[in-house]
């Protein structure tokens, strides 16, 4: 299993657009319901910093996300927006969870 946290800060005027782009990705993922992939995104109190958590059971599940057209569009638009703080990717190791994952 691979777990990743991505955090970045966009310019205030881009925050609503970024949130909408994320909603498109989430809608597409709900429609295809890929097994072995959990993806969540959060907006911090400053209303312009975003945190994403991705858990992928295997490389196939990870590839589903990276190949998704709406995800590619989201990434390209974010990069073009010239964020205040560029995305920082952190690999995470699962210590424990209260829910069953990928059963």
N, C-alpha and C positions, 0 to 999 in steps of 0.2 A: 504494500500500500504506500502511496505517496501523498503527503499532506503538505500544502503550501499556503502561506499567508502573503498577500500582496497589499501594500499600503502606499498611497500617494495622495497628493493634494492638488486639486485643480484650481484654476482662477475662479473667483466667485461667479462671474458671468457665464461660466461653462458648466457649473454644477448641475443645473436642471437638465441640460442636454446629456451630460454624462449619465445621470440617473436614468433617463429615458433609454439610452443605449443599453444600459445594464438590464433594464426591464425587458427589452427585446431579446437579449440573450437568454434570460431566465424563461421567458415565454417559449422560445424555441426548444430549450432543454426540457421543459415540462411536456411539450408536444411529442418529442421523440422518446422521452423517459429512458435515457440510456442506463443500462445496468452498470453498477460499479462506479457511479459518479455522483458526488454531492458537492454542490457549489452554492455558496451564500455570499452576499455582499451587504455591507453596512455603511451608513453615513455617520460620521462622528459629529459631535456637538457643534463644531465650527461651521457645519453645513457645506464644507467644501473638501473635506478629507474623507477618503473612502478606504475601506478595508475589505478584502476579499479572502475567503477561505475556500480552498478546493481540496477535496479528498477523492483520489482516484484509486480504484482497486488494482488496476494494472495499466500497462502502456496503452492498451486498446481504449480503455475508458478515458484516459488522458487525451488521446488522439481525437476522440469524438469532440471534445471541447475545442481543441486547437484548430480543427478542420471546419468548425461551424461558421458559415458565412457571417452571421450576426456577431459572432465573437471576433472575427477578423476585422469587421467594420468598426466594432467598439474599440479595439486596440489601435487601429489606424487613426480614428477620430481623436482618441485620447492623446496620442503622440503629436498629432497636428495641432492640438489645442495649446501646446507649450505649457504643460503643467508647472505649478509653482515648485512642487517636489516630485521628481520623477518616480515611477513605480519602484519600490524596493521589494524584492522577492526574498522570502525566508522559508527554508525547508523546515518542517516541523516533524517531530516524532511523537506519535500517539502514546500517551501514558495510560489513559483510561477513558471510558465513556459510559454514560448512563443509558445509551441506546444501542441496539444491535446495528452494526455497520456491515453492509455487503454480505448478508446471509442468504 
